[in-house]
Amino acid sequence: MIELEGVPELIDPVMVAAFEGWNDAGDAASTAVAHLDREWKGEVFAALDAEDYYDFQVNRPTVFIDGGVRKITWPTTRLSVVRIGGDKPRDLVLVRGIEPSMRWRSYCNEILGFAHELGVEMIVILGALLGDTPHTRPVPVSGVTSDADLARTMDLEETRYEGPTGIVGILQEACTHAGVPAVSLWAAVPHYVSQPPNPKATLALLNRLEDLIDLRIPLGELPEDARAWQVGVDQLAAEDSEVAEYVQSLEEARDTAELPEATGEAIAREFERYLRRRDGGPGAGHGHATDGGEGSGTYLRDSSSGRTRPPKPPRAEPPSDSADGTEDSTEE
């Protein structure tokens, strides 16, 4: 039985989870939860037993020196609580860990046990996958659920994905069987510049989360980091004509496919976000990923020249399966 001593009674709590590994292209999802924890000074109240879920030959512990004392950090999943005040107070339960190596059903049941004890009203799971999306355009973020009613009321897609899945898909399915409302938000990361970090994708996930739970999120330096990320990728892509040509083809395909997004609900979402930030509160005055999406980070290293750059794409259409095992389609 889970006992949560020292955790106060929460106000309309929502659980937000992300897991490093297969469902975290560019570390975009795990970085988003880390950002929430840092900005709102989350307090860790529980950690899952690493012995139960991790193969330490796959996810190795790390050794560090603290005040002259040698210590070990074990790979695990930690839960923290952030308390958000203001006119509409709400608490978040943050779950951040590494995708487990084993006993996934028990792992999900343990997380759901915490959610039940804390009175969590909804679970939002963040993920990121590699896709055929240009770095110069706003990061696509899909919101999916297995709950048909939730899909209608929150303007989400009802998942139709079939194929290999990660802990994100397993946890969402466990929520469905347990009767807990659950949503997965997926950011698409350009497959030709997939190395972490990707602040532009992280920013897009936070903006979508903000819309979903109607909560203003302080963005800190993320907008500036996203702009720098895109400028850096622009410069590196310009050095290689094949990369530049490939990016242009992705831009044309994206613009053609998303012409309807220039009207209707997309504009309404942008206007609502502008109104939320207009009064100068936390996070106000900073841009967001859909501003036109300037943004750059780390890239593959060219061993022959010593410089970093995006890898050359193939001349043919890139495969739908991504380099980290994710696919170019949103799973559950």
DOSETOR-69016 format. One record per residue (C-alpha): x, y, z; chain; residue number from 1. Coordinates in nm, 3 decimals, padded with zeros to 5 digits. Each point is the difference from the previous one (the first is absolute). Layout:
REM DOSETOR-69016
      xx      yy      zz chain   n
       X       Y       Z     A NUM
...
REM end
This chain:
REM DOSETOR-69016
      xx      yy      zz chain   n
  00.000  00.000  00.000     A   1
  00.127  00.347 -00.088     A   2
  00.025  00.245  00.288     A   3
  00.062  00.365 -00.080     A   4
  00.111  00.161  00.323     A   5
  00.073  00.369 -00.015     A   6
 -00.182  00.062 -00.329     A   7
 -00.270  00.266  00.048     A   8
 -00.350 -00.033 -00.137     A   9
  00.022  00.108 -00.362     A  10
 -00.222  00.238 -00.196     A  11
 -00.139 -00.138 -00.329     A  12
  00.321 -00.199 -00.059     A  13
  00.116 -00.101 -00.346     A  14
  00.283 -00.249 -00.043     A  15
  00.256  00.083 -00.274     A  16
  00.243 -00.277 -00.093     A  17
  00.292 -00.047 -00.238     A  18
  00.254 -00.278 -00.042     A  19
  00.350  00.008 -00.141     A  20
  00.078 -00.248 -00.273     A  21
 -00.201 -00.135 -00.291     A  22
 -00.285  00.254  00.019     A  23
  00.219  00.305  00.060     A  24
  00.156  00.113 -00.329     A  25
  00.235  00.292  00.056     A  26
 -00.070 -00.034  00.376     A  27
 -00.288  00.237 -00.069     A  28
 -00.258 -00.163  00.231     A  29
  00.221 -00.068  00.302     A  30
  00.145  00.350 -00.026     A  31
 -00.352  00.146  00.005     A  32
 -00.082 -00.171  00.332     A  33
  00.341  00.098  00.137     A  34
 -00.080  00.360 -00.095     A  35
 -00.329 -00.010  00.192     A  36
  00.175 -00.148  00.301     A  37
  00.272  00.264 -00.007     A  38
 -00.221  00.304 -00.065     A  39
 -00.253 -00.092  00.269     A  40
  00.254 -00.145  00.245     A  41
 -00.150 -00.345  00.022     A  42
  00.044 -00.206  00.315     A  43
  00.080 -00.369 -00.050     A  44
 -00.220 -00.219  00.219     A  45
  00.056 -00.347 -00.145     A  46
  00.234 -00.207 -00.215     A  47
 -00.066 -00.345 -00.143     A  48
  00.235 -00.279  00.104     A  49
  00.262 -00.024 -00.274     A  50
  00.059 -00.370  00.072     A  51
 -00.355 -00.082 -00.111     A  52
  00.005  00.156 -00.346     A  53
  00.347  00.063 -00.139     A  54
  00.275 -00.208 -00.155     A  55
  00.311  00.173  00.129     A  56
  00.207 -00.128 -00.293     A  57
 -00.231  00.201 -00.227     A  58
 -00.055  00.304  00.225     A  59
  00.311  00.016  00.214     A  60
  00.020  00.177  00.337     A  61
  00.239  00.294  00.028     A  62
  00.257  00.077  00.268     A  63
  00.071  00.353  00.127     A  64
  00.184  00.172  00.284     A  65
 -00.206  00.212  00.241     A  66
  00.200  00.183  00.267     A  67
  00.276 -00.254 -00.023     A  68
 -00.243 -00.291  00.032     A  69
 -00.040 -00.243 -00.288     A  70
 -00.369 -00.054 -00.089     A  71
 -00.203 -00.189 -00.261     A  72
 -00.304  00.118 -00.195     A  73
 -00.220 -00.282 -00.123     A  74
 -00.219  00.025 -00.311     A  75
 -00.359  00.030  00.116     A  76
 -00.327  00.190 -00.029     A  77
 -00.073  00.286  00.240     A  78
 -00.326  00.173  00.085     A  79
 -00.021  00.360  00.115     A  80
 -00.276  00.248  00.079     A  81
 -00.015  00.363 -00.112     A  82
 -00.250  00.239  00.155     A  83
 -00.127  00.275 -00.229     A  84
 -00.177  00.299  00.149     A  85
 -00.175  00.291 -00.166     A  86
 -00.364  00.061 -00.087     A  87
 -00.051 -00.364 -00.102     A  88
  00.228 -00.208  00.225     A  89
  00.081 -00.350 -00.116     A  90
  00.259 -00.258  00.095     A  91
  00.207 -00.220 -00.227     A  92
  00.148 -00.340  00.073     A  93
  00.311 -00.040 -00.214     A  94
  00.129 -00.343 -00.098     A  95
  00.344 -00.013 -00.159     A  96
  00.205 -00.310 -00.055     A  97
  00.162 -00.239 -00.242     A  98
 -00.206 -00.247 -00.199     A  99
  00.016 -00.320  00.211     A 100
  00.182 -00.310 -00.119     A 101
 -00.249 -00.248  00.145     A 102
 -00.333 -00.053  00.183     A 103
 -00.181  00.276 -00.189     A 104
 -00.344 -00.094  00.129     A 105
  00.113  00.017  00.362     A 106
  00.177  00.327 -00.074     A 107
 -00.318  00.156 -00.142     A 108
 -00.210 -00.136  00.287     A 109
  00.234  00.163  00.249     A 110
 -00.028  00.337 -00.173     A 111
 -00.378 -00.037 -00.014     A 112
  00.001 -00.084  00.371     A 113
  00.163  00.336  00.072     A 114
 -00.249  00.173 -00.230     A 115
 -00.293 -00.160  00.188     A 116
  00.135  00.090  00.344     A 117
  00.060  00.360 -00.105     A 118
 -00.342  00.045 -00.163     A 119
  00.146  00.068 -00.345     A 120
 -00.275  00.104 -00.243     A 121
  00.189 -00.058 -00.324     A 122
  00.337 -00.133 -00.116     A 123
  00.188  00.173 -00.284     A 124
  00.291 -00.194 -00.148     A 125
  00.253  00.186 -00.212     A 126
  00.190 -00.165 -00.283     A 127
  00.211  00.090 -00.301     A 128
  00.061 -00.191 -00.321     A 129
  00.210  00.048 -00.311     A 130
 -00.188  00.113 -00.308     A 131
  00.023  00.151 -00.348     A 132
 -00.047  00.354  00.127     A 133
  00.219  00.302 -00.089     A 134
  00.180  00.179  00.283     A 135
 -00.108  00.335 -00.147     A 136
 -00.371 -00.051  00.068     A 137
 -00.200 -00.017  00.325     A 138
  00.045 -00.333  00.177     A 139
 -00.306 -00.222 -00.057     A 140
 -00.149 -00.120  00.329     A 141
 -00.275 -00.262 -00.007     A 142
 -00.233 -00.063  00.291     A 143
 -00.140 -00.354  00.011     A 144
 -00.210 -00.205  00.239     A 145
 -00.161 -00.342  00.020     A 146
 -00.313  00.154  00.155     A 147
 -00.263  00.088 -00.262     A 148
 -00.181  00.240  00.235     A 149
  00.323  00.177  00.089     A 150
  00.086  00.028 -00.368     A 151
 -00.328  00.183 -00.067     A 152
  00.004  00.231  00.302     A 153
  00.368  00.101 -00.026     A 154
  00.037  00.008 -00.380     A 155
  00.247 -00.289 -00.008     A 156
  00.063 -00.283 -00.241     A 157
 -00.121 -00.344  00.097     A 158
  00.303 -00.221 -00.046     A 159
  00.003 -00.245 -00.289     A 160
  00.368 -00.093  00.022     A 161
  00.103 -00.363 -00.052     A 162
  00.356 -00.126  00.038     A 163
  00.287 -00.008  00.250     A 164
 -00.055  00.223  00.300     A 165
  00.196  00.142  00.291     A 166
 -00.082  00.070  00.362     A 167
 -00.208  00.302 -00.108     A 168
 -00.243 -00.223 -00.187     A 169
 -00.006 -00.260  00.279     A 170
 -00.069  00.258  00.270     A 171
 -00.278  00.160 -00.202     A 172
 -00.163 -00.339 -00.053     A 173
  00.033 -00.076  00.374     A 174
 -00.175  00.331  00.074     A 175
 -00.284 -00.096 -00.233     A 176
 -00.052 -00.334  00.174     A 177
  00.014  00.171  00.341     A 178
 -00.257  00.262 -00.104     A 179
  00.246  00.289  00.034     A 180
 -00.026  00.271 -00.270     A 181
  00.331  00.007 -00.187     A 182
  00.142  00.202 -00.289     A 183
  00.328 -00.039 -00.187     A 184
  00.163  00.304 -00.161     A 185
  00.252 -00.082 -00.273     A 186
  00.250  00.244 -00.152     A 187
  00.152 -00.081 -00.339     A 188
  00.378  00.056 -00.010     A 189
  00.179  00.036 -00.338     A 190
  00.170 -00.332 -00.064     A 191
  00.300  00.166 -00.167     A 192
  00.089  00.196  00.315     A 193
 -00.109 -00.234  00.276     A 194
  00.276  00.048  00.254     A 195
 -00.099  00.148  00.337     A 196
 -00.075  00.252  00.117     A 197
 -00.286  00.131 -00.210     A 198
 -00.136  00.306  00.184     A 199
 -00.240  00.080 -00.284     A 200
 -00.180 -00.334  00.043     A 201
  00.005  00.035  00.379     A 202
 -00.156  00.344 -00.033     A 203
 -00.270 -00.131 -00.233     A 204
 -00.094 -00.274  00.248     A 205
 -00.026  00.251  00.284     A 206
 -00.218  00.230 -00.210     A 207
 -00.233 -00.287 -00.085     A 208
 -00.010 -00.109  00.364     A 209
 -00.082  00.357  00.098     A 210
 -00.297 -00.001 -00.237     A 211
 -00.116 -00.342  00.116     A 212
 -00.012  00.066  00.374     A 213
 -00.068  00.377 -00.021     A 214
  00.304  00.096  00.202     A 215
  00.264  00.262 -00.071     A 216
  00.347 -00.153 -00.001     A 217
  00.307  00.219  00.060     A 218
  00.227 -00.054 -00.297     A 219
  00.323  00.148  00.134     A 220
  00.274 -00.006 -00.265     A 221
 -00.163 -00.265 -00.219     A 222
 -00.120  00.242 -00.271     A 223
  00.351  00.144 -00.036     A 224
  00.149 -00.349 -00.003     A 225
 -00.246 -00.106 -00.269     A 226
  00.091  00.298 -00.218     A 227
  00.370 -00.074  00.039     A 228
 -00.062 -00.366 -00.083     A 229
 -00.168  00.084 -00.330     A 230
  00.260  00.259 -00.097     A 231
  00.271 -00.258  00.059     A 232
 -00.173 -00.265 -00.210     A 233
 -00.065  00.258 -00.274     A 234
  00.370  00.081 -00.017     A 235
  00.110 -00.362 -00.010     A 236
 -00.261 -00.098 -00.258     A 237
  00.106  00.290 -00.222     A 238
  00.352 -00.144 -00.017     A 239
 -00.125 -00.312 -00.179     A 240
 -00.206  00.035 -00.317     A 241
 -00.150 -00.348  00.035     A 242
 -00.124  00.073  00.350     A 243
 -00.134  00.341 -00.106     A 244
 -00.184 -00.156 -00.294     A 245
 -00.146 -00.272  00.219     A 246
 -00.120  00.252  00.261     A 247
 -00.166  00.203 -00.276     A 248
 -00.189 -00.308 -00.120     A 249
 -00.123 -00.064  00.353     A 250
 -00.109  00.364  00.031     A 251
 -00.202 -00.019 -00.321     A 252
 -00.168 -00.322  00.105     A 253
 -00.080  00.136  00.344     A 254
 -00.137  00.331 -00.127     A 255
 -00.223 -00.174 -00.254     A 256
 -00.136 -00.245  00.256     A 257
 -00.071  00.261  00.266     A 258
 -00.159  00.286 -00.191     A 259
 -00.331 -00.052  00.187     A 260
  00.187  00.057  00.328     A 261
  00.035  00.368 -00.089     A 262
 -00.360  00.056  00.106     A 263
 -00.250 -00.107  00.261     A 264
  00.111 -00.183  00.310     A 265
  00.374  00.057 -00.051     A 266
 -00.047  00.380 -00.001     A 267
 -00.235 -00.023  00.298     A 268
  00.260 -00.193  00.201     A 269
  00.269  00.256 -00.077     A 270
 -00.227  00.290  00.098     A 271
 -00.097 -00.167  00.328     A 272
  00.366 -00.056  00.085     A 273
  00.075  00.365 -00.078     A 274
 -00.277  00.113  00.235     A 275
  00.130 -00.222  00.280     A 276
  00.349  00.149 -00.025     A 277
 -00.100  00.360 -00.065     A 278
 -00.026  00.102  00.367     A 279
  00.370 -00.059  00.069     A 280
 -00.033 -00.298  00.233     A 281
  00.238 -00.295  00.022     A 282
  00.134 -00.085 -00.342     A 283
 -00.148  00.312 -00.159     A 284
  00.196  00.183 -00.264     A 285
  00.162 -00.317 -00.130     A 286
 -00.072 -00.152 -00.336     A 287
 -00.122 -00.347 -00.064     A 288
  00.070 -00.277 -00.243     A 289
 -00.271  00.100 -00.242     A 290
  00.125  00.357 -00.038     A 291
  00.173 -00.095 -00.319     A 292
  00.223 -00.231  00.189     A 293
  00.348  00.137 -00.005     A 294
  00.213 -00.211  00.199     A 295
  00.415 -00.300  00.030     A 296
  00.202 -00.234  00.212     A 297
  00.243 -00.283 -00.048     A 298
  00.050 -00.198 -00.318     A 299
  00.184 -00.300 -00.135     A 300
  00.375  00.050 -00.015     A 301
  00.177 -00.020 -00.334     A 302
  00.307 -00.204  00.096     A 303
  00.192  00.106 -00.309     A 304
 -00.020  00.373  00.068     A 305
 -00.066  00.009  00.375     A 306
 -00.303  00.226 -00.039     A 307
 -00.360 -00.075  00.084     A 308
 -00.277 -00.010 -00.255     A 309
 -00.323 -00.177 -00.085     A 310
  00.056 -00.329 -00.180     A 311
 -00.056 -00.013 -00.374     A 312
 -00.345 -00.136 -00.079     A 313
 -00.040 -00.274 -00.259     A 314
 -00.096  00.111 -00.349     A 315
 -00.300 -00.229  00.008     A 316
 -00.295  00.047  00.234     A 317
  00.111 -00.066  00.360     A 318
 -00.143 -00.313  00.162     A 319
 -00.293  00.032  00.237     A 320
  00.181 -00.186  00.278     A 321
  00.209  00.243  00.203     A 322
  00.353 -00.043  00.124     A 323
 -00.100 -00.048  00.361     A 324
 -00.269 -00.255 -00.066     A 325
 -00.291  00.243 -00.013     A 326
 -00.211  00.027 -00.312     A 327
 -00.119  00.288 -00.211     A 328
 -00.352 -00.040  00.132     A 329
 -00.140  00.081  00.338     A 330
 -00.054 -00.302  00.215     A 331
 -00.222 -00.028  00.300     A 332
REM end
